């Protein structure tokens, strides 16, 4: 098994990567069977985006802060850990955003697609699911659509639901909703298309963000699962991503 070792430029990740390179015979990412990524969750997201569509499994080890998407760092028995690891395949969200000037921009999101107000004025967003308008006006800071893998990230901080892996659901979660005041969001089948249209986009400008990719001044955003794109993450069998997400439901 040929492994490539990459690392975040922040913190202790680079030093840890050098330790692994000295101990294991690493190759370039273009020749690797598996990529070992050292850093935090942000670096893992960058890595997944960078190698999206390459069909290379990624084994992350935490040298960041939270490390929810990472395994524990240990320089012992790395090849054996990778061989015994449980794999999880995820499909990102595809965001197709139309700006007010007519430009159309596409990005993929592993965690969530968020629509956020750009100014002091609240966003006013029409929400349609598979062509049927469900909310003519959602007024507030914005709204997001999260994957199960991303349901414990921004979605959770916005009081959205934690979605177990394999549930085939997406979370539609409002951000500081003013109207309708008591609407707490919805769980959606993973195969739906979510259409978000900005009411009064010139007066109430909104940006759309797919993970770390931001598109400013949008007037219409389509979001759907990208079934044609697959990403494979590897986790130590005793601490899988599915178990971590499930356990988050009982955190206090």
Backbone as CSV, one residue per row, in Angstrom:
resi,resn,N_x,N_y,N_z,CA_x,CA_y,CA_z,C_x,C_y,C_z
1,UNK,0.847,-1.198,0.000,0.000,0.000,0.000,0.883,1.249,0.000
2,UNK,0.641,2.141,-0.960,1.414,3.372,-1.075,0.611,4.525,-0.453
3,UNK,1.266,5.243,0.469,0.575,6.342,1.149,1.268,7.667,0.863
4,UNK,0.462,8.704,0.764,0.969,10.078,0.695,0.632,10.749,2.019
5,UNK,1.509,11.606,2.483,1.313,12.285,3.760,1.315,13.787,3.518
6,UNK,0.205,14.433,3.836,0.093,15.877,3.668,-0.300,16.489,5.009
7,UNK,-0.016,17.774,5.182,-0.250,18.388,6.486,-0.632,19.853,6.351
8,UNK,-1.406,20.309,7.326,-1.704,21.736,7.458,-0.400,22.483,7.767
9,UNK,-0.349,23.741,7.347,0.835,24.555,7.630,0.779,25.186,9.008
10,UNK,-0.324,24.940,9.726,-0.493,25.551,11.039,-0.252,24.537,12.155
11,UNK,0.138,25.054,13.327,0.297,24.210,14.499,1.415,23.195,14.348
12,UNK,1.178,22.006,14.901,2.188,20.958,14.939,2.053,19.957,13.803
13,UNK,1.166,20.222,12.860,0.895,19.246,11.811,2.115,18.956,10.942
14,UNK,2.845,19.991,10.561,4.009,19.790,9.685,5.088,18.953,10.360
15,UNK,5.324,19.215,11.640,6.320,18.445,12.381,5.901,16.972,12.480
16,UNK,4.618,16.748,12.743,4.113,15.382,12.839,4.210,14.668,11.496
17,UNK,3.957,15.396,10.414,4.059,14.797,9.082,5.479,14.357,8.789
18,UNK,6.442,15.153,9.213,7.839,14.786,8.980,8.218,13.530,9.753
19,UNK,7.673,13.387,10.948,7.905,12.169,11.735,7.399,10.945,10.968
20,UNK,6.206,11.064,10.389,5.635,9.943,9.634,6.429,9.672,8.361
21,UNK,6.852,10.731,7.669,7.618,10.530,6.438,8.957,9.848,6.719
22,UNK,9.542,10.135,7.878,10.801,9.495,8.249,10.609,8.020,8.589
23,UNK,9.408,7.686,9.038,9.150,6.324,9.500,8.559,5.434,8.402
24,UNK,7.758,6.038,7.520,7.084,5.272,6.469,7.527,5.799,5.101
25,UNK,7.515,4.938,4.146,7.949,5.317,2.798,6.777,5.980,2.080
26,UNK,6.740,7.308,2.139,5.633,8.051,1.551,5.904,8.339,0.079
27,UNK,4.825,8.486,-0.686,4.913,8.802,-2.107,4.139,10.091,-2.358
28,UNK,4.148,10.563,-3.583,3.372,11.750,-3.936,1.885,11.391,-3.977
29,UNK,1.044,12.400,-3.878,-0.400,12.141,-3.894,-0.861,11.537,-5.217
30,UNK,-0.164,11.833,-6.298,-0.554,11.288,-7.602,-0.281,9.798,-7.706
31,UNK,0.614,9.272,-6.870,0.954,7.851,-6.907,0.364,7.064,-5.742
32,UNK,-0.383,7.727,-4.875,-0.802,7.102,-3.616,-2.076,6.280,-3.759
33,UNK,-2.167,5.239,-2.928,-3.406,4.479,-2.767,-4.280,5.105,-1.678
34,UNK,-3.630,5.749,-0.705,-4.318,6.390,0.409,-3.584,7.686,0.736
35,UNK,-4.351,8.727,1.064,-3.766,9.989,1.521,-3.960,10.097,3.025
36,UNK,-2.881,10.367,3.749,-2.937,10.615,5.185,-2.852,12.123,5.376
37,UNK,-3.887,12.700,5.973,-3.970,14.152,6.139,-3.867,14.514,7.612
38,UNK,-2.929,15.397,7.942,-2.712,15.815,9.326,-3.123,17.272,9.491
39,UNK,-3.997,17.526,10.454,-4.473,18.879,10.710,-5.771,18.804,11.479
40,UNK,-6.620,19.791,11.277,-7.924,19.805,11.920,-9.028,19.583,10.914
41,UNK,-10.276,19.814,11.340,-11.417,19.590,10.451,-11.381,20.520,9.235
42,UNK,-10.912,21.748,9.429,-10.807,22.668,8.300,-9.856,22.147,7.239
43,UNK,-8.721,21.613,7.677,-7.767,21.065,6.718,-8.333,19.819,6.038
44,UNK,-9.097,19.017,6.786,-9.715,17.845,6.165,-10.693,18.267,5.074
45,UNK,-11.486,19.313,5.327,-12.396,19.806,4.298,-11.628,20.282,3.072
46,UNK,-10.525,21.014,3.292,-9.699,21.450,2.164,-9.166,20.256,1.378
47,UNK,-8.729,19.226,2.097,-8.181,18.040,1.442,-9.249,17.319,0.631
48,UNK,-10.435,17.165,1.203,-11.521,16.502,0.489,-11.889,17.267,-0.786
49,UNK,-11.907,18.594,-0.696,-12.198,19.390,-1.889,-11.074,19.265,-2.920
50,UNK,-9.836,19.257,-2.454,-8.696,19.216,-3.369,-8.639,17.907,-4.146
51,UNK,-9.057,16.805,-3.506,-8.942,15.493,-4.149,-10.305,14.905,-4.488
52,UNK,-11.304,15.756,-4.570,-12.640,15.319,-4.940,-12.628,14.750,-6.359
53,UNK,-13.210,13.581,-6.526,-13.252,12.955,-7.839,-12.029,12.137,-8.174
54,UNK,-11.029,12.086,-7.279,-9.802,11.329,-7.544,-9.912,9.866,-7.098
55,UNK,-10.973,9.535,-6.355,-11.200,8.169,-5.860,-10.041,7.661,-5.008
56,UNK,-9.495,8.537,-4.175,-8.418,8.156,-3.255,-8.950,8.259,-1.830
57,UNK,-8.983,7.170,-1.064,-9.437,7.253,0.325,-8.520,8.157,1.140
58,UNK,-9.105,8.821,2.130,-8.346,9.757,2.966,-8.480,9.347,4.430
59,UNK,-7.324,9.209,5.080,-7.245,8.860,6.498,-6.689,10.080,7.214
60,UNK,-7.533,10.748,7.996,-7.098,11.951,8.692,-6.626,11.645,10.097
61,UNK,-5.638,12.418,10.563,-5.199,12.327,11.956,-5.169,13.735,12.544
62,UNK,-5.695,13.853,13.739,-5.943,15.166,14.317,-4.672,15.839,14.830
63,UNK,-4.378,16.979,14.238,-3.364,17.887,14.761,-3.935,19.305,14.745
64,UNK,-5.249,19.367,14.966,-5.934,20.655,14.999,-6.629,20.846,16.324
65,UNK,-7.833,21.421,16.285,-8.555,21.740,17.521,-9.599,20.685,17.857
66,UNK,-10.660,20.605,17.067,-11.742,19.663,17.366,-11.456,18.287,16.792
67,UNK,-11.186,18.225,15.513,-10.834,16.956,14.886,-11.977,15.976,14.778
68,UNK,-13.188,16.488,14.531,-14.347,15.604,14.452,-14.225,14.635,13.278
69,UNK,-13.639,15.091,12.178,-13.484,14.250,10.994,-12.159,13.501,10.969
70,UNK,-11.422,13.558,12.075,-10.073,13.002,12.103,-9.965,11.834,13.077
71,UNK,-8.957,11.004,12.852,-8.586,9.973,13.805,-7.549,10.542,14.774
72,UNK,-7.339,9.845,15.866,-6.319,10.256,16.827,-4.931,10.118,16.210
73,UNK,-4.062,11.094,16.491,-2.703,10.994,15.974,-1.886,9.991,16.782
74,UNK,-1.227,9.121,16.053,-0.290,8.165,16.642,0.623,7.713,15.516
75,UNK,1.934,7.754,15.724,2.844,7.383,14.643,3.145,5.886,14.614
76,UNK,2.501,5.116,15.486,2.703,3.665,15.504,1.672,2.964,14.621
77,UNK,2.108,1.898,13.952,1.208,0.971,13.240,0.278,1.671,12.260
78,UNK,0.775,2.682,11.566,-0.085,3.448,10.669,-0.649,2.588,9.546
79,UNK,0.182,1.781,8.921,-0.283,0.957,7.804,-1.327,-0.053,8.269
80,UNK,-1.125,-0.607,9.447,-2.102,-1.560,9.978,-3.426,-0.863,10.293
81,UNK,-3.363,0.339,10.840,-4.585,1.099,11.129,-5.370,1.373,9.851
82,UNK,-4.651,1.758,8.808,-5.316,2.049,7.539,-5.949,0.782,6.969
83,UNK,-5.236,-0.329,7.036,-5.743,-1.595,6.501,-7.016,-2.030,7.209
84,UNK,-7.069,-1.805,8.526,-8.208,-2.250,9.331,-9.321,-1.197,9.436
85,UNK,-9.103,-0.028,8.865,-10.047,1.079,9.036,-11.391,0.798,8.367
86,UNK,-12.439,1.364,8.958,-13.769,1.352,8.346,-13.854,2.516,7.367
87,UNK,-14.461,2.261,6.222,-14.589,3.318,5.213,-16.006,3.871,5.216
88,UNK,-16.099,5.149,4.916,-17.400,5.812,4.796,-17.388,6.623,3.508
89,UNK,-18.371,6.384,2.653,-18.482,7.111,1.391,-19.584,8.153,1.514
90,UNK,-19.252,9.375,1.193,-20.245,10.445,1.249,-20.378,11.125,-0.105
91,UNK,-21.544,11.711,-0.315,-21.817,12.494,-1.522,-22.024,13.940,-1.097
92,UNK,-21.304,14.866,-1.683,-21.458,16.277,-1.309,-22.735,16.866,-1.882
93,UNK,-23.016,18.098,-1.482,-24.101,18.873,-2.072,-23.546,19.682,-3.239
94,UNK,-24.341,19.809,-4.269,-23.970,20.692,-5.391,-24.786,21.975,-5.284
95,UNK,-24.094,23.098,-5.200,-24.734,24.411,-5.153,-24.585,25.086,-6.510
96,UNK,-25.705,25.512,-7.066,-25.692,26.283,-8.316,-26.310,27.646,-8.002
97,UNK,-25.438,28.654,-7.904,-25.869,29.982,-7.475,-25.886,30.948,-8.657
98,UNK,-26.998,31.661,-8.807,-27.114,32.689,-9.836,-27.005,34.051,-9.162
99,UNK,-26.009,34.839,-9.587,-25.802,36.152,-9.009,-26.762,37.164,-9.638
100,UNK,-26.861,38.312,-9.019,-27.757,39.361,-9.525,-27.358,39.847,-10.910
101,UNK,-26.071,39.716,-11.253,-25.625,40.136,-12.583,-25.785,39.035,-13.623
102,UNK,-26.376,37.900,-13.223,-26.628,36.812,-14.157,-25.571,35.728,-14.187
103,UNK,-24.424,35.958,-13.575,-23.375,34.938,-13.549,-23.832,33.728,-12.733
104,UNK,-23.557,32.528,-13.249,-23.909,31.292,-12.557,-22.622,30.631,-12.056
105,UNK,-22.589,30.298,-10.769,-21.398,29.731,-10.138,-21.781,28.423,-9.454
106,UNK,-20.978,27.393,-9.670,-21.224,26.098,-9.033,-20.094,25.747,-8.071
107,UNK,-20.458,25.200,-6.921,-19.486,24.676,-5.967,-20.081,23.445,-5.300
108,UNK,-19.220,22.605,-4.753,-19.643,21.444,-3.985,-19.406,21.689,-2.508
109,UNK,-20.279,21.124,-1.674,-20.174,21.308,-0.228,-20.269,19.957,0.467
110,UNK,-19.326,19.687,1.342,-19.325,18.447,2.109,-20.144,18.603,3.378
111,UNK,-20.066,19.757,4.017,-20.816,20.008,5.245,-22.181,20.639,4.985
112,UNK,-22.174,21.831,4.398,-23.437,22.536,4.212,-23.315,23.634,3.174
113,UNK,-24.474,24.027,2.655,-24.618,25.244,1.851,-25.412,26.234,2.702
114,UNK,-24.859,27.428,2.886,-25.494,28.440,3.733,-25.808,29.685,2.916
115,UNK,-26.970,30.261,3.149,-27.306,31.572,2.611,-27.319,32.548,3.778
116,UNK,-26.570,33.651,3.628,-26.351,34.572,4.736,-26.583,36.011,4.288
117,UNK,-27.241,36.775,5.138,-27.435,38.198,4.816,-26.085,38.908,4.788
118,UNK,-25.951,39.883,3.888,-24.697,40.608,3.733,-24.672,41.931,4.490
119,UNK,-25.831,42.444,4.861,-25.899,43.759,5.494,-26.706,43.672,6.784
120,UNK,-26.966,44.837,7.371,-27.740,44.893,8.606,-29.183,44.464,8.392
121,UNK,-29.666,44.511,7.140,-31.053,44.143,6.875,-31.198,42.627,6.777
122,UNK,-32.299,42.118,7.315,-32.547,40.677,7.293,-32.720,40.179,5.868
123,UNK,-32.306,38.944,5.653,-32.549,38.289,4.373,-34.025,37.901,4.281
124,UNK,-34.545,37.892,3.061,-35.920,37.466,2.805,-35.855,36.430,1.685
125,UNK,-36.133,35.178,2.026,-35.856,34.058,1.124,-37.106,33.213,0.907
126,UNK,-37.407,32.911,-0.349,-38.485,31.968,-0.671,-37.889,30.571,-0.767
127,UNK,-38.546,29.616,-0.110,-38.041,28.247,-0.050,-38.977,27.329,-0.814
128,UNK,-38.433,26.645,-1.841,-39.212,25.670,-2.617,-38.475,24.331,-2.602
129,UNK,-39.234,23.251,-2.484,-38.691,21.895,-2.496,-39.306,21.150,-3.671
130,UNK,-38.457,20.683,-4.560,-38.919,19.973,-5.765,-40.007,20.763,-6.497
131,UNK,-39.803,22.054,-6.603,-40.699,22.900,-7.377,-41.911,23.418,-6.637
132,UNK,-42.162,22.948,-5.410,-43.311,23.413,-4.644,-42.856,24.385,-3.569
133,UNK,-43.447,25.584,-3.554,-43.078,26.587,-2.561,-43.600,26.159,-1.192
134,UNK,-42.674,26.026,-0.252,-43.040,25.651,1.109,-43.074,26.859,2.047
135,UNK,-42.208,27.822,1.793,-42.204,29.058,2.570,-42.064,30.226,1.596
136,UNK,-43.104,31.039,1.416,-42.986,32.199,0.524,-41.960,33.207,1.027
137,UNK,-41.861,33.338,2.361,-40.926,34.281,2.959,-40.314,33.690,4.222
138,UNK,-39.011,33.537,4.215,-38.255,33.213,5.425,-37.391,34.435,5.714
139,UNK,-37.685,35.125,6.795,-36.997,36.370,7.114,-36.081,36.139,8.308
140,UNK,-34.820,36.495,8.152,-33.861,36.310,9.237,-32.441,36.470,8.728
141,UNK,-31.499,35.835,9.427,-30.095,35.918,9.002,-29.814,35.057,7.788
142,UNK,-30.653,34.030,7.550,-30.442,33.172,6.396,-30.966,31.773,6.631
143,UNK,-30.410,30.818,5.900,-30.857,29.426,5.979,-29.720,28.555,5.474
144,UNK,-29.685,27.297,5.913,-28.659,26.380,5.423,-29.253,25.014,5.133
145,UNK,-28.572,24.284,4.262,-28.879,22.882,3.976,-27.638,22.081,4.326
146,UNK,-27.779,21.109,5.229,-26.632,20.357,5.727,-26.755,18.875,5.409
147,UNK,-25.617,18.253,5.144,-25.529,16.809,4.975,-25.481,16.144,6.354
148,UNK,-25.669,14.825,6.425,-25.473,14.147,7.721,-24.076,14.375,8.291
149,UNK,-23.056,14.313,7.433,-21.682,14.529,7.907,-21.496,15.940,8.437
150,UNK,-22.225,16.899,7.876,-22.111,18.281,8.309,-23.147,18.691,9.340
151,UNK,-24.014,17.766,9.724,-25.103,18.141,10.637,-24.609,18.491,12.032
152,UNK,-23.382,18.073,12.385,-22.837,18.406,13.702,-21.925,19.634,13.655
153,UNK,-21.899,20.326,12.521,-21.059,21.521,12.390,-21.920,22.778,12.550
154,UNK,-21.937,23.655,11.555,-22.703,24.899,11.621,-24.175,24.612,11.906
155,UNK,-24.701,23.556,11.273,-26.094,23.181,11.474,-26.427,22.976,12.951
156,UNK,-25.549,22.314,13.677,-25.796,22.055,15.093,-25.771,23.348,15.900
157,UNK,-24.839,24.243,15.584,-24.762,25.514,16.323,-25.977,26.393,16.052
158,UNK,-26.645,26.142,14.906,-27.875,26.879,14.583,-29.111,26.145,15.093
159,UNK,-28.900,25.158,15.974,-29.975,24.378,16.584,-30.690,23.478,15.584
160,UNK,-29.963,23.074,14.540,-30.507,22.095,13.608,-30.347,20.685,14.147
161,UNK,-31.015,19.704,13.542,-30.981,18.331,14.038,-29.688,17.615,13.651
162,UNK,-29.237,16.730,14.521,-28.132,15.831,14.197,-28.699,14.659,13.410
163,UNK,-28.106,14.371,12.252,-28.619,13.319,11.379,-27.663,12.134,11.390
164,UNK,-28.091,10.962,11.842,-27.213,9.782,11.789,-26.830,9.451,10.351
165,UNK,-25.617,8.980,10.170,-25.189,8.552,8.843,-26.069,7.400,8.372
166,UNK,-26.345,7.378,7.086,-27.191,6.329,6.529,-28.663,6.640,6.595
167,UNK,-29.023,7.793,7.152,-30.443,8.144,7.273,-31.029,8.664,5.964
168,UNK,-30.185,8.991,4.979,-30.642,9.499,3.680,-31.514,10.742,3.839
169,UNK,-31.053,11.655,4.701,-31.775,12.889,4.951,-30.836,14.087,4.850
170,UNK,-31.427,15.246,4.634,-30.724,16.522,4.696,-31.446,17.401,5.710
171,UNK,-30.714,18.302,6.331,-31.319,19.250,7.271,-31.480,20.603,6.591
172,UNK,-32.688,21.155,6.683,-32.966,22.519,6.238,-33.191,23.345,7.501
173,UNK,-32.240,24.227,7.808,-32.224,24.888,9.108,-32.190,26.403,8.960
174,UNK,-33.133,27.122,9.593,-33.105,28.588,9.523,-32.017,29.155,10.427
175,UNK,-31.546,30.332,10.080,-30.540,31.028,10.878,-31.183,32.284,11.468
176,UNK,-31.421,32.249,12.774,-32.027,33.378,13.495,-33.291,33.875,12.792
177,UNK,-34.226,32.975,12.599,-35.449,33.330,11.867,-36.295,34.331,12.647
178,UNK,-36.743,35.384,11.967,-37.681,36.352,12.541,-39.105,36.007,12.127
179,UNK,-39.287,35.619,10.876,-40.561,35.141,10.352,-40.298,33.975,9.404
180,UNK,-41.074,32.880,9.496,-42.007,32.567,10.568,-41.266,32.255,11.865
181,UNK,-41.678,32.890,12.935,-40.902,32.906,14.178,-40.772,31.527,14.813
182,UNK,-41.762,30.700,14.658,-41.741,29.402,15.337,-41.313,28.261,14.418
183,UNK,-40.886,28.580,13.212,-40.455,27.513,12.304,-39.038,27.091,12.659
184,UNK,-38.870,25.824,12.963,-37.568,25.327,13.408,-36.783,24.577,12.366
185,UNK,-37.250,24.576,11.105,-36.535,23.856,10.060,-37.253,22.576,9.674
186,UNK,-36.601,21.775,8.813,-37.221,20.553,8.307,-36.156,19.528,7.965
187,UNK,-36.561,18.262,8.013,-35.738,17.169,7.515,-36.240,16.806,6.126
188,UNK,-35.319,16.709,5.180,-35.685,16.483,3.786,-35.107,15.173,3.279
189,UNK,-35.827,14.450,2.411,-35.222,13.301,1.733,-33.987,13.749,0.955
190,UNK,-32.975,12.913,0.917,-31.692,13.331,0.340,-31.750,13.578,-1.163
191,UNK,-32.805,13.099,-1.837,-32.860,13.210,-3.297,-33.577,14.463,-3.788
192,UNK,-34.052,15.327,-2.888,-34.822,16.491,-3.326,-33.913,17.588,-3.874
193,UNK,-34.542,18.508,-4.600,-33.871,19.730,-5.041,-34.451,20.897,-4.252
194,UNK,-33.575,21.649,-3.596,-33.985,22.812,-2.810,-33.696,24.066,-3.631
195,UNK,-34.725,24.868,-3.847,-34.563,26.130,-4.586,-34.805,27.288,-3.630
196,UNK,-33.812,28.141,-3.494,-33.883,29.290,-2.601,-33.802,30.561,-3.440
197,UNK,-34.860,31.343,-3.404,-34.937,32.569,-4.192,-34.928,33.765,-3.250
198,UNK,-34.075,34.732,-3.544,-33.956,35.908,-2.682,-35.007,36.935,-3.081
199,UNK,-35.889,37.268,-2.133,-36.836,38.352,-2.362,-36.123,39.687,-2.113
200,UNK,-36.302,40.619,-3.019,-35.643,41.941,-2.948,-34.111,41.793,-2.816
201,UNK,-33.467,41.125,-3.761,-32.018,40.876,-3.633,-31.159,42.134,-3.662
202,UNK,-31.633,43.195,-4.309,-30.846,44.429,-4.341,-30.916,45.154,-3.001
203,UNK,-32.097,45.142,-2.396,-32.280,45.818,-1.111,-31.731,44.982,0.037
204,UNK,-31.911,43.657,-0.071,-31.501,42.744,1.002,-30.504,41.728,0.437
205,UNK,-29.260,42.136,0.185,-28.286,41.254,-0.474,-27.926,40.042,0.387
206,UNK,-27.708,38.927,-0.313,-27.431,37.644,0.335,-26.251,36.983,-0.359
207,UNK,-25.404,36.334,0.427,-24.323,35.536,-0.136,-24.626,34.056,0.072
208,UNK,-24.094,33.215,-0.802,-24.246,31.763,-0.694,-22.861,31.163,-0.469
209,UNK,-22.765,30.259,0.501,-21.473,29.677,0.871,-21.575,28.157,0.852
210,UNK,-20.740,27.527,0.034,-20.627,26.067,-0.002,-19.316,25.714,0.694
211,UNK,-19.421,25.244,1.939,-18.241,25.048,2.785,-17.438,26.347,2.856
212,UNK,-16.268,26.398,2.185,-15.455,27.617,2.278,-15.555,28.509,1.032
213,UNK,-16.416,28.154,0.087,-16.536,28.908,-1.164,-17.747,29.834,-1.111
214,UNK,-17.497,31.139,-1.173,-18.560,32.129,-1.058,-18.865,32.776,-2.401
215,UNK,-20.154,32.947,-2.671,-20.621,33.672,-3.856,-21.465,34.832,-3.353
216,UNK,-21.070,36.042,-3.684,-21.754,37.234,-3.185,-22.923,37.623,-4.093
217,UNK,-23.881,38.331,-3.501,-24.982,38.970,-4.233,-25.737,37.981,-5.118
218,UNK,-26.277,36.942,-4.494,-27.028,35.941,-5.258,-28.509,36.314,-5.284
219,UNK,-29.203,35.816,-6.319,-30.661,35.998,-6.371,-31.404,34.674,-6.401
220,UNK,-30.687,33.588,-6.734,-31.332,32.275,-6.793,-30.270,31.199,-6.573
221,UNK,-30.597,30.189,-5.754,-29.644,29.117,-5.463,-30.370,27.774,-5.517
222,UNK,-29.827,26.838,-6.286,-30.319,25.466,-6.329,-29.339,24.580,-5.572
223,UNK,-29.870,23.686,-4.740,-29.035,22.785,-3.953,-29.572,21.369,-4.105
224,UNK,-28.698,20.432,-4.443,-29.076,19.031,-4.521,-27.862,18.152,-4.277
225,UNK,-28.114,16.924,-3.908,-27.031,15.996,-3.642,-26.342,15.625,-4.945
226,UNK,-25.012,15.654,-4.931,-24.221,15.306,-6.124,-23.932,13.808,-6.093
227,UNK,-24.866,13.020,-6.596,-24.714,11.570,-6.554,-23.594,11.078,-7.458
228,UNK,-23.159,11.913,-8.390,-22.084,11.523,-9.305,-20.702,11.743,-8.705
229,UNK,-20.636,12.296,-7.490,-19.349,12.554,-6.831,-19.307,11.766,-5.526
230,UNK,-18.241,10.989,-5.314,-18.091,10.190,-4.104,-16.765,10.508,-3.427
231,UNK,-16.790,10.548,-2.118,-15.590,10.762,-1.315,-15.518,9.668,-0.259
232,UNK,-14.326,9.115,-0.058,-14.164,8.019,0.896,-13.248,8.446,2.031
233,UNK,-13.765,8.378,3.263,-12.993,8.660,4.462,-12.756,7.361,5.213
234,UNK,-11.600,7.262,5.847,-11.237,6.073,6.614,-11.155,6.423,8.093
235,UNK,-11.734,5.559,8.933,-11.747,5.799,10.371,-11.349,4.530,11.124
236,UNK,-10.641,4.734,12.227,-10.340,3.605,13.106,-11.645,2.921,13.486
237,UNK,-11.648,1.597,13.443,-12.890,0.838,13.608,-13.547,1.056,14.967
238,UNK,-12.757,1.411,15.982,-13.334,1.597,17.310,-13.903,3.005,17.512
239,UNK,-13.738,3.869,16.496,-14.220,5.243,16.654,-14.613,5.794,15.294
240,UNK,-15.664,5.209,14.697,-16.076,5.578,13.356,-16.816,6.908,13.355
241,UNK,-16.969,7.485,12.164,-17.714,8.736,12.034,-19.174,8.533,12.411
242,UNK,-19.751,7.406,12.023,-21.144,7.130,12.370,-21.335,7.130,13.883
243,UNK,-20.397,6.517,14.615,-20.488,6.473,16.066,-20.332,7.869,16.666
244,UNK,-19.438,8.667,16.108,-19.232,10.020,16.630,-20.485,10.867,16.477
245,UNK,-21.097,10.791,15.293,-22.304,11.577,15.048,-23.441,11.098,15.947
246,UNK,-23.575,9.782,16.097,-24.621,9.249,16.976,-24.403,9.697,18.415
247,UNK,-23.141,9.652,18.868,-22.821,10.024,20.245,-23.121,11.494,20.514
248,UNK,-22.980,12.354,19.491,-23.247,13.783,19.674,-24.670,14.065,20.131
249,UNK,-25.586,13.131,19.838,-26.977,13.332,20.236,-27.148,13.234,21.759
250,UNK,-26.139,12.686,22.435,-26.234,12.491,23.874,-25.224,13.367,24.620
251,UNK,-24.613,14.304,23.893,-23.662,15.212,24.535,-24.411,16.190,25.438
252,UNK,-23.787,16.587,26.534,-24.407,17.536,27.460,-23.347,18.435,28.060
